[in-house]
């Protein structure tokens, strides 16, 4: 039986400001090289909740404040369905604004509180226009994927609660808030991160984790992925690491 994965791309029109479409391409390419069929389900504004439930992997990128405000209203209508999928172990990758959405709340510079989806135990605060924007190439160390290479660009500062752990520890860059050296968050099989760029083409171990986890969840059996030639990906990683004077 040929394996197939349905990739749910949440709000591709509005939440795709920093090239995060590359994450979809990376999953499709590495799946195709293993003869795994993929289908991309474009879940844009007003999408049917039933379409969400059919997905094996979920991905969502970042956007500017105005677009995120529009998306937030639509996403809240699907809160319960999304939460159930996260709790049930459906793998997902949530970048920047999407990562912030999953938290308890976002505090604007004015002090206004925007309620989050309360799926991840974290909160985000915007320190104001005069605060330094956290931007640049980054490298952080993770427990299961080694060193991750990425690029961050965010004004919000995210702080983790007691019921969630960091995705990684910052080696070079800013991470969640530029203070505590944490980057992103991982809960069940879902990952939130500030790493744009996109993150998956430069980090094949992470891409394969999402593929493997999705297949095992869908087919209810252990999956061993065939090894691929990652020499090009490694060159990309080394190029960024050299700029930051960090060994990979």
Buried (B, 14 or more C-beta within 10 A) or exposed (E): EEBBBBBBBBBBEBBBBBBBBBBBBBBBBBBEEBEBEBEBBBBBEEBEEEBBBEBBBBBBBBBEEEBBEBBBEBBBEBBEEBBEBBEEBBBBBBBBBBBBBBBBBBBBBEEEEBEBBBBBBBBBBBBEEEBEEBBEBBBBBBEEBEBBBBBBBBBBBBBBEEEBBBBBBBBBBBBBBBEBBBBBBBBBBBBBBBBBBBBBBBBBBBBBBBBBBBBBBBEEEEBEBEEBEBEEBEEBBEEBBEEBEBEB
